[in-house]
């Protein structure tokens, strides 16, 4: 790790001020990706702005018909939250599948969404439920937010403050863990809100999280596991590495989609 | 704590300090004025070093020194050695290239040591290392052991044409070919024994220290055998004479073989300590463990088994290419030769065996012993052949094994080993019962109803451990003897210090050894201290590997205790005014036969030191004895493991549902510790079979250089094991013990692959049987089932 200056603001305003003033500063929102990268000397931000003491970024609440989660809520807080468990139980379950206990106690939803790792779990949930990423400057619909590997709509100086999920009628997530890293080798989220059905895939796409239109169409006809019978994604546009060829990952998308639907239906 | 007994499950006394963070590891050691070393490593698998520019690094903040291979050469520091000479079948000695601790002219694997930066802080050393400019001429790399001998492959060392270190063989080729000629069935299999990284919890570390007043060096290092390290560093590498070099291996957090070897980093730290006039510390980061600690296994094998019409084995033929990496590590040449081929007879009466082994260089990290070392590779060959043959000739795999078991002892195999004792069928029978083999059909049907594939696999393993009779290994090329030493120091009030040449790095010696002494002397365990790992305290020893600390290390303690008892009896005879032949020693008391006169062990010890009751000219005062114990034979632990798996063909996820292990370790000193060793061994074996694998890409980059890609086993991967033992006490050592440290890792991989192939209904899968590999293999099964 190279030397850096550490800043710990108490408000979003102070954090934004530091971010504007300090050149090449990085936000520290749990640090479960950033710190290992820095330890390996693969990242060298001269300034770290730690958001862990910014109270405005915490808290989980239902507001109207949405579940709003503060950006600095840890995965542990989300998975154990009674509010999340009641509103969107599948989301609580998803948070409990991230990393290991140490990661879940430090890593945050805002950090994960800002990083947009192509194998992270949250992007699938946000995109499936049509969530809104709320920053200190604006509100960004998930459809516009995720823009490819580690790429988002966030602009310089923008800080995620909350993520707002419209509460769906049904939501399920099925994850096939990468054998070593425990990220999603393939993760599929399924959400149903009225007649709107979305199936999203993380871990597998060569360009990050994506929607699987064929599965959405099949489920629109009837929201049931059986509707996906015989539906395979195939290897096109899918990642490959030693743990999963595009063929294997493509196949797993179909399997995980069924399991996600089953989970959404409480089966 | 009271007097312990042999066979008692005493809880490990050392765990208190380990689990409360009070262990003292090399990284806990700080010497006054200590500087920190960082090694600049090669980013290329194979390259010529045209030029190294150190100037900017040498002048970077905090830098004490930047040293390279040229500095080693100037100081006449020798290269690292391989301590076991192997001769090729044409009689020529193995062809080894030089192995400098810091590269001289060439780098040969990613992670090879180019230079060391020594600085006030580690961060400064790393910063400075980035300022070293190395002009590499990148060369093509030879990476695949199956292709490295081919014409046109990159040459790792000029000294070894075609990258062939040796082409060695064992057994009678003509007799084996003749056996195959008359066979009614021949089974042929191609196997890969996947390459592994040891992954001890504690990474390697070293602190070198030099006292200019006395001209003495001290090296603190993560070693399984500090005396061997001292011997090599003194006699071969030339750091300092043995009397001027102290090697301390304090608490060590796991080794699994990878800490047997004498490495570049510790050599450099102790050499540099004098050169820069400061203690020098280095602690490996996890990535360095992956890149530059010796890896294990990595065989490519073709094997054949010949049987007659009655299912009796006639012969076994094996050809293995063993990847030795880019340099020969300390014992690398012995692992795929004498620790491998002599085990190819397994538990079976095989009249003819012929094994050929090519030891080959590649541009990868050195490969050496890893838990089991050669014996797991042999067992994998034999037990895969047994299972596949049984399936091909339509015999029950248990019955096929039973038909071929060695039944009378001693049994001379065609490949060196003479099995002294065993009852292989006893273990098999017990295992079949515990595993509910009869209920397998029912369980398979239940799984099938859920759309899952269930399979069961056997592994009837044998290992040769208690390594090893010195003269025998000497005749096979070993550069050292493999005896063990012990010293028993009885203090004046009867407490005892045991100095042992064995080294504990997780095995629980402090408990087991103290238990033995307590039982033998009739004194409470807490009166016994076990001292190891310091060449200034223990005079000489051969260390811990090859499941030798029980069979060899404890036998040395017994031999020294015999001498202590004999001497104490003499003292007691004077004190009790009786004839020495009338003194009996039992339950910690010396008594005069047929009387109630007696003295406790402590009282006799005191008398030995005050020396008031005997003539110091007739009997020496004091009570301290040492012994060297050279084993008469290897020991031959054996057993049967049965694995049962359930595969989800949709995803390839394989769940290990049941595991039965019945082992014959002879006499058990501490069954609790033995069970722990079995658990850990099986865990590592399951890891090898289903999860772990060090993968290099074609250019020689290690793809699995971190836990993001190297899949370690986790607690959730294992079922509750059913573990039992049988016992045929070992006749060749005084305690009747055989050793248990490696058995689990030796037995388990073939059991698991046999179970997976049983579930799949075909043999087409290699280790590690990852979800992806099993899914792919299961497609064939699903298609076959659909066709039926």
Interface residues (C-beta under 8 A of the other chain):
Chain A: X1 X2 X3 X40 X41 X176 X179 X180 X181 X242 X243 X244 X245 X248 X251 X252 X255
Chain B: X123 X126 X127 X287 X650 X651 X652 X691 X695 X703 X704 X707 X708 X709 X710 X711 X712 X770 X771 X772 X775 X776
